[in-house]
Amino acid sequence: MVTLQPAGETSLRVSAPMISLVTIAIVLRIIARVTTTSGFAVEEALIILAACLFYSHQGLSLACVFLLELGTYTH
């Protein structure tokens, strides 16, 4: 296994908890909306859209970190 450089290691340490935090927050919000009488609104759709964009950004960032670490990405 390739040893990550400090920047890649930091990126991984920050990304994993943030992805988990976003997922937990969205799940809790959906559970709260389902269990209460208030229904889904436009805000939920926008939150899910923002989460999808966040997940794709984090995925691309982590992919770049690992590609650079493995030496398969050339600029």
Backbone as JSON, one array per atom type, in Angstrom:
{
  "sequence": "MVTLQPAGETSLRVSAPMISLVTIAIVLRIIARVTTTSGFAVEEALIILAACLFYSHQGLSLACVFLLELGTYTH",
  "N": [[0.84, -1.18, 0.0], [0.46, 2.23, -0.73], [2.02, 4.9, 0.93], [0.39, 7.67, 2.2], [0.95, 11.1, 1.51], [1.36, 14.0, 3.63], [-0.63, 15.95, 2.85], [-2.53, 14.43, 1.42], [-3.26, 12.59, 3.36], [-4.41, 14.24, 5.28], [-6.55, 15.21, 3.81], [-8.05, 12.88, 3.5], [-8.64, 12.34, 6.19], [-10.29, 14.48, 6.82], [-12.36, 14.36, 4.95], [-13.75, 11.9, 5.3], [-15.1, 12.02, 7.92], [-16.74, 14.27, 7.37], [-18.37, 13.42, 5.26], [-19.75, 11.39, 6.56], [-21.05, 12.91, 8.54], [-22.74, 14.58, 7.02], [-24.4, 12.66, 5.85], [-25.64, 11.51, 8.13], [-26.99, 13.78, 9.13], [-28.82, 14.31, 7.05], [-30.34, 11.95, 7.01], [-31.47, 12.03, 9.6], [-32.98, 14.36, 9.35], [-34.83, 13.62, 7.39], [-36.13, 11.53, 8.74], [-37.27, 13.03, 10.82], [-39.04, 14.64, 9.38], [-40.77, 12.71, 8.35], [-41.89, 11.55, 10.63], [-43.24, 13.64, 11.85], [-46.03, 15.88, 11.41], [-45.51, 17.68, 9.46], [-44.86, 17.92, 6.06], [-42.73, 16.99, 3.26], [-40.74, 19.52, 1.8], [-39.65, 22.08, -0.5], [-37.17, 22.64, 0.47], [-36.04, 20.22, 1.35], [-35.58, 18.88, -1.05], [-33.65, 20.58, -2.15], [-31.65, 20.31, -0.24], [-30.96, 17.62, -0.55], [-30.06, 17.69, -3.17], [-27.84, 19.38, -2.84], [-26.33, 17.75, -1.17], [-25.77, 15.61, -2.89], [-24.15, 16.92, -4.76], [-22.06, 17.59, -3.03], [-21.15, 15.02, -2.29], [-20.24, 14.11, -4.79], [-18.2, 15.95, -5.29], [-16.45, 15.41, -3.15], [-15.83, 12.77, -3.77], [-14.49, 13.05, -6.23], [-12.33, 14.62, -5.37], [-11.04, 12.91, -3.53], [-10.43, 10.83, -5.26], [-8.59, 12.07, -6.95], [-6.55, 12.59, -5.12], [-5.72, 9.99, -4.48], [-5.01, 9.04, -7.02], [-2.89, 10.72, -7.65], [-1.15, 9.97, -5.63], [-0.63, 7.33, -6.31], [0.7, 7.64, -8.61], [-0.39, 7.42, -11.13], [-1.62, 9.46, -12.37], [-0.91, 11.98, -14.59], [0.23, 15.24, -15.17]],
  "CA": [[0.0, 0.0, 0.0], [1.22, 3.47, -0.85], [1.89, 5.79, 2.07], [-0.12, 8.97, 1.8], [1.67, 12.28, 1.92], [0.56, 14.74, 4.62], [-1.82, 16.59, 2.27], [-3.51, 13.39, 1.11], [-3.72, 12.02, 4.62], [-5.3, 15.24, 5.86], [-7.76, 15.22, 3.0], [-8.82, 11.69, 3.86], [-9.12, 12.49, 7.57], [-11.36, 15.48, 6.87], [-13.47, 13.97, 4.08], [-14.54, 10.78, 5.85], [-16.08, 12.49, 8.91], [-17.72, 15.18, 6.78], [-19.34, 12.61, 4.5], [-20.59, 10.74, 7.57], [-21.87, 13.93, 9.18], [-23.79, 14.99, 6.06], [-25.34, 11.54, 5.73], [-26.42, 11.42, 9.37], [-27.88, 14.93, 9.2], [-29.91, 14.15, 6.08], [-31.2, 10.86, 7.47], [-32.23, 12.53, 10.74], [-33.97, 15.33, 8.87], [-35.9, 12.87, 6.72], [-36.89, 10.85, 9.8], [-38.06, 14.04, 11.51], [-40.14, 15.04, 8.5], [-41.72, 11.61, 8.2], [-42.6, 11.28, 11.89], [-44.09, 14.76, 12.21], [-47.1, 16.13, 10.45], [-45.03, 18.52, 8.35], [-44.42, 17.11, 4.93], [-41.51, 17.4, 2.59], [-40.85, 20.82, 1.13], [-38.6, 22.35, -1.48], [-35.88, 22.63, 1.17], [-35.49, 18.87, 1.36], [-35.04, 18.6, -2.38], [-32.42, 21.34, -2.3], [-30.65, 19.72, 0.64], [-30.51, 16.38, -1.17], [-29.27, 18.09, -4.33], [-26.55, 19.87, -2.33], [-25.58, 16.58, -0.66], [-25.26, 14.88, -4.06], [-23.02, 17.68, -5.27], [-20.99, 17.44, -2.05], [-20.6, 13.67, -2.42], [-19.47, 14.01, -6.03], [-16.98, 16.74, -5.11], [-15.55, 14.66, -2.28], [-15.37, 11.6, -4.51], [-13.47, 13.48, -7.19], [-11.15, 15.07, -4.62], [-10.33, 11.74, -3.01], [-9.88, 10.1, -6.4], [-7.38, 12.79, -7.39], [-5.5, 12.37, -4.12], [-5.19, 8.64, -4.61], [-4.35, 8.9, -8.32], [-1.6, 11.39, -7.54], [-0.31, 9.16, -4.75], [-0.23, 6.11, -6.99], [1.54, 8.0, -9.76], [-1.04, 7.11, -12.39], [-2.12, 10.71, -12.93], [0.16, 12.86, -15.04], [-0.27, 16.55, -15.51]],
  "C": [[0.89, 1.24, 0.0], [0.97, 4.34, 0.38], [1.44, 7.16, 1.58], [0.79, 10.08, 2.3], [0.8, 13.06, 2.9], [-0.7, 15.38, 4.04], [-2.9, 15.57, 1.95], [-4.08, 12.76, 2.36], [-4.7, 12.96, 5.3], [-6.62, 15.28, 5.11], [-8.65, 14.03, 3.33], [-9.4, 11.81, 5.26], [-10.26, 13.49, 7.68], [-12.57, 15.0, 6.08], [-14.35, 12.89, 4.7], [-15.53, 11.24, 6.92], [-17.13, 13.43, 8.33], [-18.78, 14.44, 5.98], [-20.29, 11.92, 5.48], [-21.55, 11.73, 8.22], [-23.02, 14.38, 8.28], [-24.84, 13.89, 5.94], [-26.23, 11.43, 6.96], [-27.42, 12.57, 9.47], [-29.07, 14.79, 8.25], [-30.88, 13.06, 6.53], [-32.06, 11.32, 8.65], [-33.3, 13.53, 10.31], [-35.14, 14.63, 8.19], [-36.76, 12.13, 7.73], [-37.78, 11.84, 10.53], [-39.25, 14.48, 10.67], [-41.19, 13.96, 8.35], [-42.54, 11.42, 9.47], [-43.47, 12.44, 12.34], [-45.13, 14.99, 11.13], [-46.64, 17.02, 9.29], [-44.46, 17.63, 7.25], [-43.11, 17.61, 4.35], [-41.75, 18.7, 1.84], [-39.71, 20.94, 0.12], [-37.23, 22.28, -0.82], [-35.24, 21.25, 1.17], [-34.9, 18.5, 0.01], [-33.72, 19.34, -2.6], [-31.3, 20.78, -1.43], [-30.09, 18.44, 0.01], [-29.67, 16.68, -2.41], [-27.88, 18.57, -3.89], [-25.7, 18.71, -1.81], [-25.01, 15.77, -1.82], [-24.07, 15.6, -4.67], [-21.81, 17.57, -4.34], [-20.33, 16.08, -2.18], [-19.76, 13.54, -3.69], [-18.16, 14.8, -5.93], [-15.97, 15.99, -4.24], [-15.0, 13.43, -2.98], [-14.28, 11.95, -5.51], [-12.19, 13.92, -6.48], [-10.35, 13.88, -4.11], [-9.73, 10.91, -4.14], [-8.6, 10.76, -6.89], [-6.24, 12.58, -6.42], [-4.88, 11.0, -4.32], [-4.51, 8.41, -5.96], [-2.98, 9.57, -8.3], [-0.64, 10.58, -6.69], [0.19, 7.91, -5.46], [0.63, 6.38, -8.22], [0.92, 7.68, -11.09], [-1.58, 8.35, -13.07], [-0.93, 11.58, -13.33], [-0.43, 14.17, -15.5], [0.56, 17.16, -16.6]]
}
